[in-house]
Amino acid sequence: MRPLQLLTESARQASRRPIGTVALMLTLATSTASILLLVGTAKATADKFAVEVEQPQFRTVTLRSKSPGAIDPATAARISALGGVSDELAVVSLTTASNAAFAGGGPSVGLYETLQRGLLTSSGRPINAGEVAMTPTASAQLGLVNGVGTLVDERGRQWAAVGLLDPDSDVASLGGGTVVGVTSERSPPALEYVSAVVDVGHDLRTTALWMTRLATDPTQVETDFNGQLDVVAGSAKSALSGSRRASARAMLAAAAGVVAFLSFALAAAQRRDVARRRALGAARSTIVGLLTLSASLSAATGVLLGTTVALVVLHQRASSPDATFVCATGVLCMLVAAVASIPGAMLGAVTEPARILRVP
Amino acid sequence: MTPPIALLENVDFAYRREQLVLDGVSLVVEPSTVTAITGPSGSGKSTALYLLGALLRPTAGRVVLGGQDISKASDAARARARSGDIGFLFQDGLLDTSMSVFENVLEGIRFAPDGVTRTARADARRLLDEFGLSSLASRRASGLSGGQGQRVALCRALLKAPTLLLADEPTGNLDDHTASVVINALLTHARHADKAVVIVTHDERVAAKCDRTVRIRALE
């Protein structure tokens, strides 16, 4: 039988048993829609979560000095050259100056003047080396409100006030409060800590390890990063992916079971049809092909239906699964249906036509 | 000497183990003959017919079609024989009730090597016309009477002009007039030089019209 004839005949075969065909179609429509909805929703959640945990504030590694001199400016320069490090903040201790300048505390840390890449203030303007950013309290003590360019002289050093620093901003969280820039240093200061923002795709632990190795004295430093969050993100991602794999497998297994059952039932109901075709010259392989293709056509219609429904629902939920995922799910469902229908088709084809055609 | 169209050679057949239906049956089907197979119910008449039609394999012995032993041939080879050289006519017509009369006739060559060709369609129309069924061509087979259905089945069997036409109680459910139409068509088909017809029947009148009658006895 020619392929086109086989296809036409399969479609006709499917139309002969409308109840079975519709049941098969609905099974596949339900399975496909469920898989797309369950997995699509879980995937969207996982993707959203992944995007959130990949924000810079969760991707910062801080190398902290346990003793003076453990991190020097050269270390900061080497760290900034590490692969995956997109932003770096080198901070020098200014305890003495701050105590002198601000009674009852004040600026306790400063930005090192060789700060290489742009770090933004809460208003979005880059902080340059040698500039000062400070908290409202410190600013009030200095009599500044969003002042820019005012110089403060302290023991031969000059400090420039940049403006207000939002305590909740990234800079604040990195610096732990006020940050101060140094305009002139007679000798390279020892750094208190270096914070590096690591690009997505680069492992925080590995970067932390490299940062430790690059320190002047690796035994006198410690690293601090959101490793726990990274682990939680990884676990959540893997749990979501595991649950969607399990759901998809369960759905596919259920669909395969129902299709197999229906194809057995359809083959049993079509015994006389099959016997007639065999008498008219159809080989067993042709019958298997006919019945399998017939089931596959019904399955394909069901898959299309289910996909359409799922896409409409997902669209309403403002979630759009990627095309590859949708296509792969459809193809997988169809393959499962085709394979599951083969045993029933084989059983239908193996029945001796003479037993059915004999008139007692 | 013209070679036989088909033959059963010392054939045994059992549907179940140790439940022999045919025991050492031999039959030669010569060209241009109509052979009637008669015998009591359960004697294996239809089984012999299905063995000739390559629908069953003998438990022992040989079945030869067109000079080739098909007893041990592959399923595909036997299917090819049925699709090309063998035509079947069953007691109840065995039509596809979801199809039109015309489509049912075309079913006769659906599985043939050439499939449904334009010539075959023209032949199908001619046959329907010949048997007075032209006006029913587009009607669904489910709406036909028994006699009409059997005539459609006859058209289907004759469409591929089979070398061997096998009819299993073809007049069992028919009135005298339709039975006579069917039998005459079978007799006419067998008059061609390279054709033969085998009819399984209980009806002595049908058997009497055939060129020879083979009687099968039921096994004890």
Interface residues (C-beta under 8 A of the other chain):
Chain A: M1 R2 Q5 E9 R12 S15 R16 R272 D273 R276 R277 R278 A279 L280 G281 A282 A283 R284 S285 T286 E352 P353 A354 R355 L357 R358 V359 P360
Chain B: Y15 S41 S46 T47 Y50 G53 L55 L56 D75 A76 A79 R80 R82 S83 G84 I86 F88 F90 Q91 D92 L94 D96 S98 M99 E107 G108 R110 F111 A112 G115 V116 R156 D168 E169 G172
